[in-house]
């Protein structure tokens, strides 16, 4: 074998070792892929349909996370798999589909010998009064928290795959509509309409900025094996209330904040006829008390400069105005 052939072989091996599959191309998937692609990391997006805005040079493969063969084919050849997916916001769907998806992901990663970085939420802690920490016990309070707890136990007990779970609270960011302060919040303000919020907007509540979540996903993809087999909380800006965040948006829009809320006594009545409100009801514990996330573990290991709300809200409002 010539020196040139040896060098080419080494380069191919290096390229394969850095190869990442991004399953899911929503806001966090886009932010993660943008960072990886910008620095030259080989990345391929996998989901049910090809995104119209996929950057040149980023690969794509069709993947249905509920189909085991589909997931195994999508993951084959990857050194790492980043997962940022979601299902319909319904307890029955989560109970049925999340365990299937997690089993398929674990089996596929085991077959490929790939590590997995899994974007998670904080539902599995259930009702708490103290700031949330990664060591809190898993809760089965409510169908959606129970579903998240179940899939957490799956990857914790698997033994075959190195998994790092990145747990984030409710999020916001440029172009993000599916958020408590998205379509009916900051986007509504940008359109000159009143914002609407279901719960008490004056409770302190942590929100994560989507570009920060993408950055954290990449930090874990770059991390040592010793950082896997555990959960991490993504860092957030200093806690504000939802009203304060929406007021920032109104200031950037040059208007006074107009905010419509739903009285707590009305919620049970709405839940009888509005399925989405009914699904929100079991998550009321996130909104009827201060909801703070302890990110000391992350800050000690990685970075601590989460995007300030002033900067993040300004970028988000600019995206909606465009």
ABEGO torsion letter per residue (X at the ends): XBAAAAAAAAAAAAAAAABBBBBEABAAAAAAAAAAAAAGBBBBBBBABBBAABBBGBBBBBBBAABAAAAAAAABGBABBBBBBBBBBBAAAAAAAAAAAAAAAAAAAAAAGBBBBBBBBAAAAEBBABBBBAABBBBABEAAAAAAAAAAAAAAAAGABBBBBBBBBBBBEBGBABBAABAABAAAAAAGBBBBBABBAABBBBBBBAAAAAAAAAAAAABBAAABGBBBBBBBBBBBBAAAAAAAAAAAAGBBBBBBBBBAAAAAAAAAABAAAAAAAAAAAAAABBBBBBAAAAAAABBABBBBAAAAAAAAAAAAAX
